[in-house]
Amino acid sequence: MYILLALIASCALGIGLHFLLPYRHLRGVAVTPAIATAASGVIYTAMQWAGVSEGNGWLWLASIGGGLLISALATYLIAVTRHASDQKAQQAIGV
């Protein structure tokens, strides 16, 4: 049940992260929070299976912080790749 707290926190912080990262206009508003939530869930579950209890602060730091870090990197890579692709397409048509 505590996993919901980590998922909600990751999603909410992922929304804020969406507005902090560059090239916001090149991706959907739900991409960053979705990646953050999914990554947070995987990390939380893996740490629970490894025996880390809900009372341990490292579980919360790793799941929320790790989810945000993974989503920041993935979102940045998506946006940079999209920007490069758009630039290449514009050069190909001669704009």
C-alpha positions as CSV (number, residue, x, y, z in Angstrom):
1,M,0.0,0.0,0.0
2,Y,2.9,2.4,0.7
3,I,4.0,2.0,-2.9
4,L,1.1,4.4,-3.8
5,L,2.8,7.2,-1.9
6,A,6.0,6.7,-3.8
7,L,4.1,6.6,-7.1
8,I,2.0,9.6,-6.4
9,A,5.1,11.6,-5.3
10,S,7.0,10.6,-8.4
11,C,4.2,11.5,-10.7
12,A,3.7,14.9,-9.0
13,L,7.4,15.7,-9.1
14,G,7.6,14.4,-12.7
15,I,5.0,17.0,-13.7
16,G,7.2,19.7,-12.2
17,L,10.2,18.2,-13.9
18,H,8.5,18.4,-17.3
19,F,8.4,22.2,-16.9
20,L,12.0,22.4,-15.9
21,L,13.5,20.5,-18.8
22,P,14.3,22.1,-22.2
23,Y,12.4,21.4,-25.4
24,R,9.1,21.1,-23.7
25,H,7.3,21.8,-26.9
26,L,8.7,18.6,-28.5
27,R,7.1,16.1,-26.2
28,G,3.8,15.4,-24.5
29,V,3.0,16.7,-21.1
30,A,2.5,13.1,-19.7
31,V,5.8,11.6,-20.9
32,T,8.0,12.7,-18.0
33,P,5.5,11.9,-15.2
34,A,4.8,8.5,-16.8
35,I,8.4,7.6,-17.0
36,A,9.0,8.8,-13.4
37,T,6.1,6.8,-12.1
38,A,7.0,3.6,-13.9
39,A,10.7,3.8,-12.9
40,S,9.7,4.6,-9.3
41,G,7.4,1.5,-9.2
42,V,10.1,-0.8,-10.5
43,I,12.8,0.5,-8.1
44,Y,10.4,0.4,-5.1
45,T,9.4,-3.2,-6.0
46,A,12.9,-4.3,-6.5
47,M,14.0,-2.9,-3.2
48,Q,11.1,-4.5,-1.4
49,W,12.0,-7.9,-2.9
50,A,15.6,-7.3,-1.8
51,G,14.3,-7.0,1.8
52,V,14.3,-3.2,2.4
53,S,11.4,-2.3,4.7
54,E,8.9,0.6,4.3
55,G,10.4,2.4,7.3
56,N,13.8,2.7,5.7
57,G,14.5,6.1,4.2
58,W,16.7,4.7,1.5
59,L,13.7,2.9,0.0
60,W,11.9,6.3,-0.4
61,L,15.0,8.2,-1.6
62,A,16.0,5.5,-4.1
63,S,12.5,5.0,-5.5
64,I,11.5,8.7,-5.8
65,G,14.9,10.1,-6.5
66,G,15.9,7.3,-8.9
67,G,12.6,7.6,-10.7
68,L,13.1,11.3,-11.2
69,L,16.7,10.8,-12.3
70,I,15.8,8.1,-14.9
71,S,12.8,10.2,-16.2
72,A,15.0,13.3,-16.5
73,L,17.6,11.5,-18.5
74,A,15.1,9.7,-20.7
75,T,13.1,12.8,-21.3
76,Y,16.2,14.8,-22.2
77,L,17.3,12.1,-24.6
78,I,13.9,11.9,-26.2
79,A,13.8,15.7,-26.7
80,V,17.3,16.0,-28.0
81,T,16.7,13.2,-30.4
82,R,13.5,14.8,-31.6
83,H,15.2,18.2,-32.0
84,A,18.0,16.7,-34.1
85,S,15.5,14.8,-36.2
86,D,13.5,17.9,-36.8
87,Q,16.6,19.9,-37.8
88,K,17.6,17.1,-40.2
89,A,14.2,17.1,-41.8
90,Q,14.2,20.8,-42.2
91,Q,17.5,20.7,-43.9
92,A,16.3,18.0,-46.2
93,I,13.4,20.0,-47.5
94,G,15.5,23.2,-47.7
95,V,13.8,25.3,-45.0
